[in-house]
Amino acid sequence: MDPHVELLMEQYRENLPTYEKIRDIILENIQNFQAGFNALVNNIGSRIKTEKSLQGKLELKGSKYASVFDVTDIVGARIVTYYSDDVDKFAAKIEQTFDIDWENSTDKRKLFNIDQFGYMSIHYICKIPKEMYYDEKNPLINEIRFEIQIRSVLQHAWATIEHDTGYKSDVEIPKDYLRALNRLASLLELADESFCDIRNSIDDYRRRVRQVVSSGNFAEVELNGDTFNMYVENGGFESLNKRIATINNMEIQVVPLNEFLKVFKAFEFKTLKDVDDFAKEYSDLAYEFSIRQFDGKDIDIISSAAGPLALSVVFVLSKGMGEQIIKKLLDSVYGPRKTNEKQAARLMEIGRTMGLAK
């Protein structure tokens, strides 16, 4: 091995504990960033170059490094986001948090002309500032530079394709293949932008719907998974559940009510107004039904499904539908269970005592 390379490798081995500490500090901070703005992330990782990997690099380029501290990517971290606009969120946070070596950092996204496509990623060369972490016994923690890469999952896919095909190697690639690769790169860039546009449009839609639901203008709101969840979150069945809970001074355990969406769709409800009108129209019957179901029973907890289930049962019975439909209702809400048939028979009997069923 070249004596200079051997010297750099020895420096690497001596400072391995410091590299490990830097790696841990970087990873902890990046994970805190994610928790702070709730970005959807495909992967966050950090690594230290292996001895073999570093030696290979130094054998090719060792002469350009006076010491091992000139190698800026021995410690590295990578953030891969699902959406390209989240890349900028992480980038802003990295710039606020670490000391950036701007001369050696690059934003690959800004390197292409308008008719060029290819690898796009942000590469920051950083140091840990003393206000973040300082150990007087190991000042190198604040002096050793490291690399943080940030890119979207589609940009990451392109980077993998580039590496696998040897696109950036010294071997000349036929123009037909280069054209195909460039077309693929342009498609990935377009897909990246389109996913962001769609996500932002859906977010805007949800904000508008949430405002409408909060205002109580249910007639304007189509019944779907998002709107139904918003209705539930805004206390759509809360008053009935509280009323039922007073029967035995019971507690209410909140459970997901997603399965009732299928039930209400089967009832041919189209808007949240249909659901809200149904809840108001059958509320008293559902409460009376619940009294007969729970009064005198040794039950201290009911689930938040009690109200919508009672509403659904009395609705079914009032429409002249029988025990088999109640069983299907229970199957929809709870999934097929052996006990559903017996429970349907019990609920049917309660309906008879109320004159809702024959």
VMD Tcl script that draws the C-alpha trace (Angstrom):
set ca {
  {0.00 0.00 0.00}
  {1.17 3.54 -0.78}
  {2.78 5.04 2.39}
  {0.58 8.14 2.21}
  {-2.56 6.01 1.92}
  {-1.38 3.91 4.89}
  {-0.90 7.10 6.92}
  {-4.45 8.26 6.12}
  {-5.84 4.84 6.98}
  {-4.06 4.91 10.34}
  {-5.62 8.34 11.04}
  {-9.01 6.86 10.15}
  {-8.59 3.98 12.63}
  {-7.48 6.33 15.41}
  {-10.54 8.55 14.96}
  {-13.15 5.83 14.50}
  {-14.77 6.47 17.95}
  {-15.12 10.16 17.04}
  {-16.71 9.28 13.70}
  {-19.17 7.05 15.52}
  {-20.11 9.85 17.92}
  {-20.63 12.28 15.03}
  {-22.80 9.75 13.21}
  {-25.01 9.34 16.29}
  {-25.40 13.10 16.77}
  {-26.36 13.60 13.11}
  {-28.94 10.81 13.13}
  {-30.56 11.98 16.37}
  {-30.97 15.52 15.03}
  {-32.37 14.42 11.67}
  {-34.93 12.17 13.38}
  {-35.95 15.14 15.54}
  {-36.44 17.22 12.36}
  {-38.80 14.62 10.98}
  {-40.84 14.51 14.18}
  {-41.01 18.32 14.15}
  {-42.68 18.77 10.76}
  {-44.16 15.31 10.26}
  {-42.74 14.70 6.77}
  {-43.42 11.36 5.13}
  {-39.99 9.74 4.83}
  {-38.93 6.61 2.97}
  {-35.62 6.27 4.77}
  {-33.27 8.08 7.14}
  {-29.90 6.48 7.57}
  {-26.33 7.21 8.54}
  {-23.11 5.34 8.06}
  {-19.34 5.43 8.47}
  {-17.26 4.40 5.49}
  {-15.81 0.96 5.99}
  {-12.06 0.51 6.01}
  {-12.28 -1.32 2.68}
  {-14.38 1.40 1.06}
  {-12.14 4.21 2.28}
  {-8.98 2.40 1.22}
  {-10.38 1.90 -2.28}
  {-11.15 5.60 -2.54}
  {-7.75 6.64 -1.25}
  {-5.91 4.32 -3.62}
  {-7.60 6.17 -6.48}
  {-7.55 9.73 -5.13}
  {-5.30 9.67 -2.05}
  {-2.87 12.25 -3.41}
  {-5.51 15.00 -3.21}
  {-5.88 14.59 0.57}
  {-3.25 16.02 2.92}
  {-4.85 14.25 5.88}
  {-7.85 12.02 6.47}
  {-9.77 15.09 7.68}
  {-9.86 16.34 4.09}
  {-12.12 13.40 3.22}
  {-15.55 14.89 3.77}
  {-17.75 11.82 3.39}
  {-16.28 9.32 5.87}
  {-19.35 10.04 7.99}
  {-22.52 10.41 5.96}
  {-26.27 10.57 6.35}
  {-29.01 10.24 3.77}
  {-32.61 11.40 3.90}
  {-34.99 9.97 1.30}
  {-38.42 11.61 1.27}
  {-41.53 10.51 -0.60}
  {-42.26 14.03 -1.87}
  {-39.73 16.33 -3.50}
  {-41.02 19.43 -1.68}
  {-40.16 17.73 1.63}
  {-36.54 17.76 0.44}
  {-36.63 21.53 0.83}
  {-38.08 21.26 4.35}
  {-35.19 19.08 5.46}
  {-32.70 21.27 3.57}
  {-33.86 24.39 5.41}
  {-33.55 22.60 8.75}
  {-30.08 21.26 7.94}
  {-28.92 24.77 7.04}
  {-30.31 26.16 10.32}
  {-28.81 23.42 12.46}
  {-25.34 22.55 11.17}
  {-22.36 24.62 10.09}
  {-22.37 24.32 6.28}
  {-19.22 24.27 4.14}
  {-20.90 26.05 1.24}
  {-17.86 25.86 -1.03}
  {-18.00 22.07 -1.05}
  {-21.79 21.62 -0.82}
  {-23.89 21.22 -3.97}
  {-27.53 21.32 -4.96}
  {-27.53 19.03 -7.98}
  {-31.02 20.25 -8.90}
  {-29.56 23.61 -9.94}
  {-26.82 22.23 -12.17}
  {-28.96 21.29 -15.18}
  {-29.98 23.49 -18.09}
  {-33.68 23.64 -18.97}
  {-33.28 20.83 -21.51}
  {-31.24 18.54 -19.25}
  {-32.35 15.84 -16.84}
  {-30.53 13.53 -14.47}
  {-29.36 13.01 -10.92}
  {-30.88 15.55 -8.54}
  {-29.97 15.62 -4.89}
  {-28.68 18.05 -2.28}
  {-25.27 17.26 -0.83}
  {-24.30 19.27 2.24}
  {-20.82 19.18 3.73}
  {-21.27 20.10 7.38}
  {-19.76 20.38 10.83}
  {-21.40 20.03 14.22}
  {-21.65 23.49 15.84}
  {-20.41 23.85 19.40}
  {-23.79 25.10 20.60}
  {-25.25 21.74 19.59}
  {-22.57 19.54 21.14}
  {-19.18 20.23 22.66}
  {-16.70 17.99 24.43}
  {-13.52 19.74 25.54}
  {-11.76 16.37 25.61}
  {-12.60 15.76 21.95}
  {-12.67 19.05 19.97}
  {-12.44 17.08 16.69}
  {-16.18 16.44 16.97}
  {-16.64 20.08 15.91}
  {-13.90 20.03 13.28}
  {-14.50 16.86 11.28}
  {-16.69 17.45 8.24}
  {-19.40 15.03 7.16}
  {-21.91 14.75 4.32}
  {-25.70 14.82 4.37}
  {-27.58 13.88 1.20}
  {-31.26 14.72 0.76}
  {-33.42 13.53 -2.15}
  {-36.85 12.20 -2.98}
  {-37.54 8.50 -3.42}
  {-37.79 8.94 -7.21}
  {-34.53 10.88 -7.26}
  {-33.05 8.04 -5.22}
  {-34.37 5.55 -7.80}
  {-32.61 7.50 -10.53}
  {-29.36 7.54 -8.54}
  {-29.55 3.74 -8.23}
  {-30.26 3.37 -11.95}
  {-27.36 5.67 -12.82}
  {-25.01 3.63 -10.66}
  {-26.28 0.28 -11.95}
  {-26.04 1.23 -15.64}
  {-22.67 2.93 -15.35}
  {-24.27 6.05 -16.82}
  {-21.65 8.31 -15.24}
  {-18.67 6.06 -15.93}
  {-15.82 6.77 -18.33}
  {-17.11 4.13 -20.75}
  {-18.92 5.75 -23.65}
  {-22.59 4.73 -23.85}
  {-24.32 4.62 -27.27}
  {-26.52 7.65 -27.96}
  {-29.70 5.57 -28.18}
  {-29.17 4.35 -24.62}
  {-28.32 7.85 -23.40}
  {-31.50 9.18 -25.00}
  {-33.56 6.44 -23.29}
  {-31.95 7.23 -19.92}
  {-32.60 10.95 -20.34}
  {-36.24 10.26 -21.22}
  {-36.55 8.15 -18.08}
  {-34.95 10.90 -15.98}
  {-37.44 13.44 -17.36}
  {-40.37 11.13 -16.56}
  {-39.15 10.67 -12.98}
  {-38.80 14.43 -12.58}
  {-42.32 14.96 -13.93}
  {-43.69 12.22 -11.64}
  {-41.98 13.88 -8.65}
  {-43.70 17.18 -9.41}
  {-47.05 15.51 -10.12}
  {-47.08 13.59 -6.83}
  {-46.47 16.86 -4.97}
  {-49.24 18.62 -6.92}
  {-51.70 15.79 -6.19}
  {-50.77 15.66 -2.50}
  {-51.18 19.44 -2.19}
  {-54.54 19.36 -4.01}
  {-55.81 16.61 -1.69}
  {-54.62 18.58 1.35}
  {-56.47 21.68 0.06}
  {-59.61 19.59 -0.52}
  {-59.46 18.21 3.01}
  {-59.03 21.68 4.49}
  {-62.06 22.96 2.58}
  {-64.17 19.94 3.58}
  {-63.12 20.26 7.22}
  {-64.30 23.87 7.20}
  {-67.64 22.88 5.66}
  {-68.11 20.00 8.10}
  {-67.28 22.27 11.04}
  {-69.87 24.77 9.79}
  {-72.58 22.08 9.68}
  {-73.38 22.52 5.97}
  {-73.59 18.77 5.48}
  {-75.71 18.87 2.32}
  {-72.68 20.11 0.38}
  {-70.43 17.26 1.49}
  {-70.24 13.93 -0.33}
  {-70.12 10.89 1.94}
  {-66.69 9.23 1.66}
  {-63.93 7.99 3.94}
  {-62.43 11.43 4.60}
  {-65.71 13.23 5.20}
  {-67.13 10.48 7.39}
  {-64.03 10.54 9.61}
  {-64.36 14.32 9.89}
  {-68.01 13.93 10.86}
  {-67.06 11.45 13.59}
  {-64.19 13.68 14.80}
  {-66.65 16.59 15.04}
  {-68.81 14.56 17.43}
  {-71.38 13.20 14.99}
  {-72.47 10.37 17.32}
  {-71.08 11.73 20.57}
  {-74.33 13.03 22.08}
  {-76.14 9.71 21.51}
  {-73.22 7.73 22.96}
  {-73.18 9.93 26.07}
  {-76.92 9.49 26.43}
  {-76.61 5.70 26.15}
  {-73.71 5.70 28.66}
  {-75.99 7.23 31.34}
  {-78.13 4.05 31.35}
  {-75.66 2.26 33.64}
  {-73.24 5.13 34.27}
  {-70.93 3.48 31.75}
  {-67.60 4.69 30.36}
  {-67.16 5.15 26.63}
  {-64.19 3.52 24.93}
  {-63.40 5.30 21.67}
  {-62.94 2.90 18.76}
  {-62.61 3.45 14.97}
  {-65.97 3.69 13.23}
  {-64.67 3.26 9.67}
  {-66.71 0.09 9.09}
  {-69.95 2.03 9.46}
  {-69.15 3.85 6.22}
  {-69.90 0.63 4.32}
  {-73.15 0.27 6.26}
  {-74.30 3.81 5.47}
  {-73.31 3.39 1.83}
  {-75.50 0.25 1.81}
  {-78.33 2.40 3.21}
  {-77.79 4.55 0.06}
  {-76.71 7.62 1.98}
  {-74.96 10.03 -0.42}
  {-74.01 13.02 1.71}
  {-73.17 13.79 5.31}
  {-76.62 15.39 5.55}
  {-78.13 11.95 4.92}
  {-76.07 10.57 7.83}
  {-76.85 13.51 10.09}
  {-80.59 13.42 9.33}
  {-80.59 9.66 9.99}
  {-78.79 10.17 13.34}
  {-81.30 12.83 14.41}
  {-84.42 11.00 13.17}
  {-83.61 7.67 14.84}
  {-81.83 8.99 17.95}
  {-84.76 8.51 20.34}
  {-85.53 5.03 19.04}
  {-81.84 4.10 19.30}
  {-81.76 5.33 22.90}
  {-84.91 3.36 23.80}
  {-83.44 0.31 22.08}
  {-80.22 0.72 24.11}
  {-82.15 0.96 27.38}
  {-83.68 -2.44 26.68}
  {-80.27 -3.75 25.64}
  {-78.21 -2.50 28.60}
  {-80.55 -1.68 31.50}
  {-79.89 -3.94 34.48}
  {-76.89 -5.55 32.78}
  {-73.51 -5.70 34.53}
  {-71.73 -3.55 31.91}
  {-69.47 -0.68 32.86}
  {-67.91 0.15 29.45}
  {-69.44 0.59 26.02}
  {-67.59 1.39 22.83}
  {-68.24 4.49 20.72}
  {-69.78 2.10 18.18}
  {-72.81 1.62 20.46}
  {-74.63 4.70 19.15}
  {-74.20 4.16 15.40}
  {-74.93 0.43 15.82}
  {-78.19 1.10 17.69}
  {-79.15 3.66 15.02}
  {-78.43 1.15 12.28}
  {-80.39 -1.68 13.94}
  {-83.52 0.40 14.52}
  {-83.25 1.75 10.96}
  {-83.09 -1.80 9.57}
  {-86.03 -2.94 11.71}
  {-88.12 0.11 10.88}
  {-87.68 -0.66 7.18}
  {-89.14 -4.14 7.69}
  {-85.84 -5.96 7.32}
  {-85.20 -8.99 9.48}
  {-82.67 -10.97 11.45}
  {-80.47 -11.93 8.50}
  {-79.95 -8.27 7.63}
  {-79.00 -7.52 11.24}
  {-76.46 -10.36 11.06}
  {-75.02 -8.87 7.85}
  {-74.85 -5.53 9.65}
  {-72.88 -7.11 12.51}
  {-70.63 -8.90 9.99}
  {-69.90 -5.56 8.32}
  {-69.10 -3.76 11.56}
  {-67.26 -6.48 13.49}
  {-66.27 -8.92 10.78}
  {-67.69 -12.44 10.53}
  {-67.90 -13.93 14.04}
  {-69.59 -17.04 15.39}
  {-71.43 -14.90 17.95}
  {-73.00 -12.58 15.36}
  {-75.92 -14.91 14.68}
  {-76.86 -15.15 18.36}
  {-76.40 -11.41 18.84}
  {-78.62 -10.73 15.80}
  {-81.33 -12.92 17.35}
  {-81.09 -11.00 20.65}
  {-81.29 -7.63 18.89}
  {-84.25 -8.87 16.84}
  {-86.03 -9.85 20.04}
  {-85.47 -6.38 21.49}
  {-86.94 -4.97 18.29}
  {-90.06 -7.12 18.80}
  {-90.55 -5.82 22.35}
  {-90.53 -2.30 20.86}
  {-93.00 -3.21 18.12}
  {-90.35 -2.64 15.43}
  {-90.35 -6.27 14.30}
  {-92.77 -9.17 14.14}
}
mol new
graphics top color blue
foreach p $ca { graphics top sphere $p radius 0.5 }
foreach p [lrange $ca 0 end-1] q [lrange $ca 1 end] { graphics top cylinder $p $q radius 0.2 }
display resetview
